[in-house]
Amino acid sequence: MSKKKADNESFTSWLVQVLVLTAILIGVYLLLFHFVFSNETVSGPSMQPTFESGDRVVAVRHTQLKRGDIVILKAPDQPNTLYIKRIIGLPGDTVSSKNDTTYVNGKAIKEPYLDQYKKKLTMGQLYTNNFTLYQLFKVKRVPKNSYFVMGDHRNVSKDSRMIGFIKRDAIVGKVNWRYWPLNRMKTF
């Protein structure tokens, strides 16, 4: 066998290996982002200052959810639209707000992510309007398999106060990582 023919066969073998490996890696990537992860772009001001419009995030699908988690959800009021919100009430919880303090099951919860905007308010102005679940929906508790979500930028967020409770199957995933912009990269 000539050296030129051996070199051609070696190159062809190498090229086939590279193409097969590339196809496998692309397939694994697509499967992971279809079944395990969700790669999304934040749009709008409803989660400021935690997230800005244009931030890129990765959410984990099929994970356990708890109060305070930031989630990507299918918008119940706009087909083919996703929202990013924070879980405030879990199934069975009571949720209310009075004098800019959020109460879950009668206990005030800490929300340090609201401090930046609360400081800008004039005396007597509320960042989160007073409400109870009964005033909003004529129920006392978050229904089974549902969540009460709110945006961090309370006075502009379209959240459970307007769109109602969010069913578990409407939650795409829990946000675990902001990777863009690089200077604001963070895990949650």
QUIPE-V670434 format. One record per backbone hydrogen bond with DSSP energy under -0.5 kcal/mol. NH is the residue of the N-H (numbers start at 0). CO is the residue of the C=O. Records with the same first field share a line. If there is no record, write none. Layout:
NH=CO + CO
//
This chain:
5=1
6=2
7=3
8=4
9=5
10=6
11=7
12=8
13=9
14=10
15=11
16=12
17=13
18=14
19=15
20=16
21=17
22=18
23=19
24=20
25=21
26=22
27=23
28=24
29=25
30=26
31=27
32=28
33=29 + 30
34=30
35=31
36=31
37=58
39=37 + 56
41=54
47=44
49=46
50=46
53=41
54=51
55=179
56=39
57=176
58=37
59=173
60=35 + 58
67=86
68=65
70=68 + 84
71=172
72=82
73=169
74=80
77=74
80=77
82=72
84=70
85=149
86=68
87=147
88=147
91=141
92=89
95=102
96=130
97=100
99=127
100=97
102=95
103=106
104=93
106=103
108=101
113=110
114=111
116=113
117=113
118=114
119=116
120=117
124=121
128=126
130=96
132=94
135=131
136=132
137=132 + 133
138=132
141=92
145=142
146=165
147=88
148=146
149=85
152=45
153=151
155=152
156=152
158=156
159=148
161=158
162=158
163=159
165=146
166=164
167=144
169=166
170=167
171=71 + 169
172=71
173=59
174=69
175=57
176=57
177=185
178=55 + 176
179=55
183=180
184=181
185=177
187=175
//
